[in-house]
Amino acid sequence: MRILSPGQMRAAELRSEKIGVSRGQLMENAGNALAEIIRKRCTEKINAAPEKISVVFLAGSGNNGGDCFVAARRLSQLGYSVTVVNLCGKPHTELARNAFKNLAGTGVRAIKAFRGQNMKSRIEAAELDFMTLPRDNDLSELVDSPQPSALEKIQLEEENRIRQVTEALAKADIIADGVFGTGFHGQLDSEIIGFLNAETHGYKIAVDVPSGGNCASGDVAEGTFRADETVVFGAVKIGMTQYPLKEFCGRLRLADIGIPEEAFTEESEERVYRLVDNEELTGFPRSRKGDSHKGNFGRVLCITGSTSMRGAAVLSLLGALRSGVGIAVLASVEKTVDTAAVLAPEAMFRELECDDYGYMLCEYNTALLRSEIEKADAVLIGCGMGVTADTCALTKFVIENTNCPLIIDADGINCIASDIDILLKKKTDIILTPHVGEMARLTGKTTAEISSDRFSAAAGLAEKYGVTVVLKGAGTIIADSARTSVIDTGNAGMSRGGSGDVLAGITASLAAQGYTPYDAARYAAYTHGLAGDIAADKLGYEAMLPRDIIDALSDSFGMIKSSQNRKRNA
């Protein structure tokens, strides 16, 4: 499914206007779509006549507010009790101003919830900084005062302004947030935070995005509106696929607002964003001919494990085997090989020399590994390998001598973090599979910096080194030099050591079977997440283990195939 950055959405709207669908018509369509969604919600969930149902729009001064004004007008015409709360001042775009003017005579109640432009001068005239005004006075004394002072008048006006908004929100059945749109970034005003988070029993709908959410990165400002659902216009924005914003969006409901398909044409220099779904999985997995043999489905070499981390090697090996590869070879230290031979007898094994602590040596193993690399269709290195001088040297050797797709995971990533420019010496396509911590080590940034904008982090690394990056986590991101895909399968039960090893094995398996690095990475992440969802449904988040993800791969592939068959037969 297509997803867009905020900038790409704006460009699509401009192209739409050139094609013949004006931005005014888009606003009208968006407002009508929003009104219809609210009407259906009221009809299905609220047992009352329209005039008994209170709908409150929190509107900003931009075009998001304009969408609210159109929806308010439409709902009022249908008989609903509608209130528009202007939080940011008078509408400042021509479209929003016209939409607000069209509310005249419709019965929509408008509340001026913003401070007047002359408030500062009035406060200065009263010789009092407004921020020091008390909030807990007994206002009845001020009301009864025959001649309130200038300060008292200001205080009464401010209390009345705030009271109107909070009372409207408290009584609302539906609250629609259209204060800030998809271009928002930065922080929210403290008073707006109070309104966005006011106590209410009403159902909360965000208009295009919850106010305070960053649609480019997925980050949120303090006090961001927490919606039960978000009505998204035209296309889902990339930040909505990432936490924490994804959580604040609630359910996403995509609304068609009439943007012509040709308006979504990507410019050649634009990064292409996709959310991996059934449409993206067309042709995966490939069908197998009746006379196929193991040589048709690739040979993967797994250089993984150590004496103290045998499980990582086994999990990645089983992940590869369960994902359709024809031949899987494990090259590891003696104790890991012995363990894996029992748990995965279908694999082949090559024993590597190790140091006194059970970690692979470099110099003594290069001849054997060179021979195995030449026979492989894909190589995986890193899972449970450990970080020593020898494993770092071994990783660099593999990078410089591998001619088939190379997947670098876990300790393989940690081994190159201090000398990441070794990637410039690669002879082949490389897939890096870091989690946030490993990504921070690769880029020299903090985990907080990576988490605040995962899209930029993944794309930046992919572009700089010409690799495919799988930035793991909720909403896993796959990026190469020009494209980014997002995965929405998977769940919190997969947050265990070993889950990433399984993913690495699946990715290496698909790469060995001939999928491009980008497709191998995104198909693997989708299948891995779906298997995790199947395991969670069976066992629950608390009890499921990475081995259960492996066991669920059969059902995961089966579900994908069934979906593909239904699509072909439709």
C-alpha positions in Angstrom: 0.0 0.0 0.0 1.2 3.5 -0.8 2.2 5.7 2.1 3.5 9.2 1.8 5.7 11.7 3.6 4.0 15.0 4.5 5.9 16.7 1.7 4.8 14.1 -0.9 1.2 14.6 0.2 1.4 18.3 -0.3 2.9 17.7 -3.7 0.1 15.4 -4.7 -2.5 18.0 -3.7 -0.7 20.6 -5.9 -0.6 18.2 -8.8 -4.3 17.4 -8.2 -5.1 21.1 -8.7 -3.1 21.2 -11.9 -5.0 18.2 -13.2 -8.4 19.9 -12.4 -9.4 19.0 -8.9 -8.9 22.2 -6.8 -7.7 22.3 -3.3 -11.1 23.8 -2.4 -12.8 20.8 -3.8 -10.4 18.5 -1.9 -11.3 20.3 1.4 -15.0 20.0 0.6 -14.5 16.3 -0.1 -12.5 15.8 3.1 -15.0 17.6 5.3 -17.9 15.6 3.8 -16.0 12.3 4.3 -15.3 13.3 7.9 -19.0 14.2 8.4 -20.1 10.9 7.0 -17.8 8.9 9.2 -19.1 10.8 12.3 -22.7 10.3 11.2 -22.2 6.5 10.8 -20.5 6.4 14.2 -23.5 8.2 15.8 -26.0 6.1 14.0 -24.4 2.8 14.9 -23.2 3.5 18.5 -25.3 6.3 20.0 -29.0 5.6 20.6 -30.3 9.1 20.2 -31.8 11.5 17.7 -29.3 13.7 15.9 -30.4 16.9 17.8 -29.5 15.1 21.1 -26.0 14.3 20.0 -23.3 16.8 20.6 -20.3 17.0 18.2 -17.4 19.3 19.0 -14.7 20.2 16.6 -11.4 21.5 17.9 -10.2 23.5 15.0 -6.9 25.2 14.1 -6.4 28.2 11.9 -5.1 26.3 8.9 -6.7 23.9 6.3 -7.1 21.2 8.9 -9.5 23.6 10.6 -11.2 24.2 7.2 -11.9 20.5 7.0 -13.6 20.7 10.3 -15.7 23.7 9.3 -17.0 21.8 6.2 -17.8 18.7 8.3 -19.5 20.9 10.9 -21.7 22.6 8.3 -22.7 19.2 6.9 -23.6 17.7 10.3 -25.5 20.7 11.3 -27.6 20.3 8.1 -28.3 16.8 9.2 -29.7 18.0 12.5 -26.8 17.4 14.9 -25.8 19.7 17.7 -22.5 21.1 16.5 -19.9 23.3 18.2 -16.7 24.6 16.6 -13.9 25.6 19.0 -11.4 27.9 17.3 -8.2 27.3 19.3 -5.5 29.1 17.3 -7.0 32.3 16.2 -9.0 33.3 13.1 -8.6 31.1 10.0 -5.5 32.3 8.2 -5.8 30.5 4.9 -8.2 31.6 2.2 -9.8 28.1 2.0 -10.3 27.9 5.8 -11.7 31.4 5.9 -14.2 30.6 3.2 -15.2 27.4 5.0 -15.7 29.3 8.2 -17.8 32.0 6.6 -20.1 29.2 5.2 -21.0 28.3 8.8 -23.1 31.5 9.0 -26.7 30.7 9.4 -26.2 27.0 9.8 -26.8 26.8 13.6 -23.3 25.8 14.3 -22.1 27.3 17.6 -18.6 28.9 17.4 -16.5 29.4 20.5 -13.6 31.8 20.3 -11.2 29.9 22.5 -8.0 31.8 21.7 -6.7 34.9 23.5 -7.5 38.1 21.8 -4.7 39.9 20.0 -4.8 42.8 22.4 -4.6 40.7 25.5 -0.9 41.3 26.1 -1.3 45.1 25.9 -4.3 44.9 28.2 -2.4 42.9 30.8 0.6 45.3 30.5 -1.8 48.1 31.1 -3.1 46.4 34.2 0.6 46.2 35.2 0.5 42.5 35.8 2.1 39.6 34.0 -0.8 37.3 32.9 1.1 34.2 33.9 0.9 35.2 37.5 -2.9 35.4 37.5 -4.5 33.3 40.3 -6.7 30.4 39.1 -8.5 29.5 42.3 -10.2 32.8 43.3 -13.9 32.8 44.2 -15.2 34.5 41.1 -18.6 35.1 42.5 -17.1 38.1 44.4 -15.8 39.5 41.1 -19.1 39.0 39.4 -20.9 40.9 42.2 -18.4 43.7 42.2 -20.1 46.9 40.9 -16.9 48.2 39.4 -14.4 45.4 38.7 -10.9 46.5 38.1 -9.1 46.0 34.7 -7.3 43.0 36.1 -10.6 41.5 37.4 -12.2 42.0 34.0 -9.3 40.1 32.3 -9.6 37.3 34.8 -13.3 37.0 34.3 -13.0 36.9 30.5 -10.2 34.3 30.6 -12.1 32.1 33.0 -15.2 32.4 30.9 -13.3 31.6 27.7 -11.8 28.4 29.2 -15.0 27.4 30.9 -16.9 27.5 27.6 -14.5 25.1 26.0 -14.2 22.6 28.9 -18.0 22.5 29.3 -18.5 21.8 25.6 -15.9 19.0 25.7 -17.4 17.5 28.9 -20.8 17.2 27.2 -19.6 16.1 23.8 -20.5 12.7 22.4 -17.9 13.1 19.5 -14.8 15.2 19.7 -13.0 15.8 16.4 -9.4 17.2 16.6 -8.4 19.3 13.7 -6.1 21.7 15.4 -2.8 20.9 13.7 -2.2 19.0 10.5 0.4 16.7 8.9 3.1 19.4 8.7 3.2 19.8 12.5 6.6 19.5 14.3 7.8 20.9 17.6 6.0 21.5 20.8 2.4 22.2 21.8 1.2 25.3 23.7 0.4 24.4 27.4 -3.1 25.7 27.1 -3.8 23.8 23.9 -2.5 20.7 25.7 -5.1 21.2 28.4 -7.9 21.4 25.8 -6.7 18.4 23.8 -6.5 16.3 27.0 -9.6 17.7 28.8 -11.7 15.2 30.7 -14.5 13.9 28.5 -16.6 10.8 27.8 -16.8 11.5 24.1 -15.4 9.4 21.3 -12.2 11.0 20.0 -11.5 11.3 16.2 -8.3 12.9 14.9 -8.6 14.7 11.6 -5.8 13.5 9.3 -3.4 13.2 12.3 -3.7 13.7 16.1 -2.5 17.2 16.9 1.0 17.0 18.2 2.0 14.1 16.0 4.9 14.3 13.6 3.8 12.6 10.4 7.4 12.5 9.0 9.1 10.7 11.9 6.3 9.2 14.1 7.4 11.2 17.1 4.9 13.0 19.3 5.0 16.2 21.3 4.0 16.3 25.0 0.2 16.5 25.3 -0.6 15.0 21.9 -4.3 14.3 21.3 -4.9 10.5 21.9 -7.5 9.5 19.4 -9.8 6.5 19.3 -9.5 6.6 15.5 -7.9 8.8 12.9 -9.5 9.7 9.6 -6.7 9.9 7.1 -7.2 11.9 3.9 -5.7 10.6 0.6 -3.0 8.4 2.0 -1.5 7.2 5.2 1.5 9.3 6.2 4.7 7.5 7.0 5.0 8.6 10.6 1.6 7.0 11.4 3.3 3.6 10.9 5.7 4.2 13.8 5.4 4.4 17.5 4.6 6.4 19.5 2.4 8.2 17.0 0.8 4.9 15.8 -0.5 4.4 19.3 -2.0 7.9 19.5 -3.8 7.4 16.1 -5.9 4.6 17.3 -7.7 2.9 14.4 -6.7 4.3 11.0 -9.5 5.0 8.6 -8.5 6.0 5.1 -10.8 8.4 3.3 -10.8 9.0 -0.4 -11.0 12.8 -1.0 -10.9 12.7 -4.8 -7.2 13.1 -5.5 -6.6 11.7 -9.1 -4.4 8.7 -9.2 -2.0 10.4 -11.6 -1.4 13.1 -8.9 0.4 10.5 -6.8 3.1 9.9 -9.5 6.4 10.0 -7.8 9.1 12.3 -8.9 12.3 10.5 -10.0 14.3 11.9 -7.0 11.6 11.1 -4.4 11.9 8.2 -2.1 9.1 5.7 -2.6 7.3 4.5 0.6 5.2 1.4 0.9 3.4 -0.4 3.6 3.8 -4.1 3.0 0.4 -5.8 2.5 -1.1 -8.4 0.2 -0.7 -6.1 -2.8 3.1 -5.8 -2.1 3.3 -9.6 -1.7 2.1 -10.4 -5.2 4.2 -13.4 -6.5 5.5 -14.3 -3.0 6.2 -17.1 -2.3 7.0 -18.4 -5.7 5.4 -21.6 -6.9 7.5 -24.7 -7.1 7.6 -27.0 -10.1 6.9 -30.7 -9.7 10.4 -31.7 -10.8 12.2 -29.3 -8.5 15.2 -30.3 -6.5 17.2 -28.8 -3.6 19.6 -27.0 -6.0 16.7 -25.0 -7.3 16.2 -23.2 -4.0 19.6 -22.0 -3.0 22.4 -22.6 -0.6 22.8 -20.5 2.5 25.9 -20.3 4.6 25.4 -19.3 8.2 28.6 -18.2 10.0 27.1 -17.9 13.4 27.3 -18.9 17.1 29.9 -19.4 19.8 30.2 -21.8 22.7 28.2 -19.4 25.0 25.6 -18.4 22.4 24.7 -21.6 20.6 21.0 -20.8 20.6 21.4 -17.8 18.3 23.0 -20.0 15.6 20.3 -22.7 15.9 17.4 -20.3 15.7 18.8 -18.5 12.6 19.6 -21.9 11.0 16.1 -23.2 11.7 14.6 -19.9 10.4 16.5 -20.5 7.2 15.4 -24.1 6.8 11.8 -23.4 7.6 11.7 -20.6 4.9 12.3 -22.9 1.9 16.1 -22.8 1.3 17.4 -25.9 -0.5 20.6 -26.3 1.5 21.6 -24.7 4.7 25.2 -24.9 6.0 26.3 -23.9 9.5 29.9 -22.9 10.0 30.6 -22.6 13.7 32.7 -23.7 16.6 32.6 -27.4 17.8 30.0 -27.1 20.6 27.6 -25.0 18.5 27.9 -27.5 15.6 27.2 -30.4 18.1 24.1 -28.7 19.5 22.8 -27.7 16.0 23.3 -31.2 14.6 20.8 -32.5 17.1 18.2 -29.7 16.7 18.6 -29.2 12.9 19.8 -32.5 11.4 18.6 -31.3 7.9 21.5 -28.9 7.8 25.2 -29.4 6.8 28.0 -28.4 9.2 31.5 -27.1 9.0 33.5 -26.9 12.2 35.6 -23.8 12.8 38.6 -23.3 15.1 38.0 -21.3 18.2 39.9 -19.6 21.0 39.9 -20.7 24.6 36.6 -18.9 25.3 34.7 -20.6 22.5 34.8 -17.8 19.9 35.7 -18.2 16.2 39.3 -17.5 15.2 40.0 -15.7 12.0 43.3 -16.8 10.4 42.8 -20.5 11.0 39.3 -20.5 9.4 39.7 -18.3 6.3 40.6 -21.1 3.9 37.6 -23.2 4.8 35.2 -20.2 4.8 36.5 -19.0 1.4 35.6 -22.4 0.0 32.2 -22.4 1.5 31.5 -18.8 0.5 32.2 -19.6 -3.1 29.5 -22.3 -3.1 26.9 -20.2 -1.3 24.0 -18.3 -2.8 23.7 -16.1 0.3 25.8 -15.7 3.5 24.6 -14.8 7.0 27.1 -13.7 9.6 26.8 -12.5 13.1 24.1 -14.2 15.2 25.7 -15.2 18.5 29.2 -14.9 17.2 30.5 -12.6 19.9 32.7 -9.5 19.5 36.5 -10.2 19.7 39.5 -9.1 17.7 39.2 -12.3 15.7 35.5 -12.1 15.0 35.9 -8.5 13.9 38.7 -9.6 11.5 36.6 -12.5 10.3 33.6 -10.2 9.6 35.8 -7.9 7.5 37.2 -10.9 5.7 33.7 -12.1 4.8 32.7 -8.6 3.6 35.7 -8.3 1.3 35.4 -11.9 -0.1 31.7 -12.5 -0.6 30.2 -12.2 -4.0 26.6 -13.4 -3.2 24.1 -11.5 -1.0 25.5 -11.0 2.5 23.3 -10.6 5.6 25.0 -9.0 8.6 23.2 -9.4 11.9 23.7 -8.9 15.6 27.4 -9.3 16.5 28.4 -9.0 12.9 27.0 -5.5 13.1 28.8 -4.8 16.3 32.0 -6.1 14.8 32.0 -3.4 12.1 30.6 -0.6 14.2 34.0 0.8 14.9 35.0 0.7 11.3 31.8 0.9 9.3 33.6 2.2 6.2 34.6 -1.5 5.6 31.2 -1.6 3.9 32.7 0.5 1.1 34.9 -2.5 0.3 32.0 -4.8 -0.3 31.8 -6.8 -3.6 28.1 -7.7 -3.3 24.7 -6.6 -2.0 24.6 -6.4 1.8 21.6 -6.5 4.1 22.1 -5.0 7.6 19.6 -6.0 10.2 20.2 -3.7 13.3 17.8 -3.0 16.2 17.9 0.6 17.5 20.8 0.0 19.8 22.9 -1.5 17.0 21.9 1.3 14.7 23.1 3.8 17.2 26.5 2.1 17.3 26.7 2.0 13.5 25.9 5.7 13.1 27.5 7.2 16.2 24.1 8.5 17.4 22.2 7.9 20.6 19.3 5.5 20.7 17.0 8.4 21.4 18.1 10.1 18.2 17.5 7.0 16.2 14.1 6.3 17.8 12.9 9.9 17.2 13.3 9.5 13.4 13.8 5.9 12.3 13.0 6.7 8.7 15.8 9.1 8.3 18.2 6.8 10.1 17.5 3.8 8.0 17.4 5.7 4.7 20.6 7.7 5.5 22.6 4.6 6.2 21.3 2.8 3.1 22.1 5.7 0.9 25.5 6.4 2.3 26.8 2.8 1.9 24.6 1.4 -0.8 23.1 -1.3 1.4 19.7 -2.5 2.4 18.9 -1.7 6.0 16.3 -3.6 8.1 15.7 -1.3 11.2 14.0 -3.7 13.5 11.3 -2.9 16.1 7.6 -2.1 16.1 6.9 -1.0 12.6 10.1 -2.5 11.1 11.6 -0.3 8.4 13.3 -1.7 5.3 15.3 0.9 3.2 17.6 0.8 0.3 19.0 3.7 -1.6 15.7 4.8 -3.1 12.8 2.9 -1.4 11.4 2.3 2.0 8.9 -0.3 3.2 7.2 -0.6 6.5 6.0 -3.8 8.2 2.9 -3.8 10.3 2.9 -7.4 11.3 4.4 -8.5 14.6 3.6 -7.9 18.2 5.1 -7.2 21.7 5.4 -11.0 22.4 8.3 -11.0 19.9 10.3 -8.8 22.2 12.7 -11.6 23.3 16.3 -12.5 22.6 16.3 -14.8 19.6 13.5 -13.3 17.6 16.0 -11.3 15.5 18.1 -14.4 14.9 15.0 -16.1 13.4 14.4 -13.1 11.1 18.1 -13.1 10.0 17.7 -16.8 9.0 14.5 -16.1 7.0 16.1 -13.2 5.2 19.2 -15.2 4.3 17.0 -18.0 3.1 15.0 -15.8 0.8 18.1 -14.1 -0.5 19.6 -17.5 -1.3 16.4 -18.4 -3.2 17.0 -15.5 -5.6 14.8 -12.7 -4.2 16.5 -9.2 -4.5 18.0 -8.0 -1.2 15.2 -5.4 -0.8 12.4 -7.9 -1.5 14.1 -10.6 0.6 14.3 -8.3 3.5 10.7 -7.0 3.4 9.1 -10.4 2.6 11.1 -11.9 5.4 10.1 -9.2 7.9 6.4 -9.5 6.9 6.4 -13.4 7.2 8.4 -13.3 10.4 5.9 -10.8 11.9 2.9 -12.8 10.7 4.3 -15.9 12.3 4.8 -14.0 15.5 1.1 -12.9 15.4 0.1 -16.6 14.8 2.2 -17.7 17.8 0.8 -14.9 20.0 -2.8 -15.9 19.1 -2.0 -19.4 20.2 0.2 -18.9 23.2 -0.2 -15.2 24.3 2.5 -12.5 24.4 3.8 -13.7 27.8 4.4 -17.4 26.9 5.5 -17.4 23.3 9.1 -17.9 22.5 11.2 -17.4 19.3 11.0 -21.1 18.6 7.2 -20.7 18.4 7.8 -18.2 15.6 9.7 -20.8 13.7 6.9 -23.4 14.4 4.3 -20.9 13.1 6.2 -20.2 9.8 4.3 -23.0 8.1 0.9 -21.3 8.9 2.4 -17.9 8.0 3.3 -19.1 4.5 0.0 -20.8 4.2 -1.9 -17.7 5.0 0.1 -15.7 2.5 -0.5 -18.3 -0.2 -4.2 -18.4 0.5 -4.5 -14.7 0.2 -2.6 -14.7 -3.1 -4.9 -17.5 -4.5 -8.0 -15.5 -3.5 -6.6 -12.5 -5.2 -5.9 -14.4 -8.4 -9.3 -16.0 -8.4 -11.2 -12.8 -7.7 
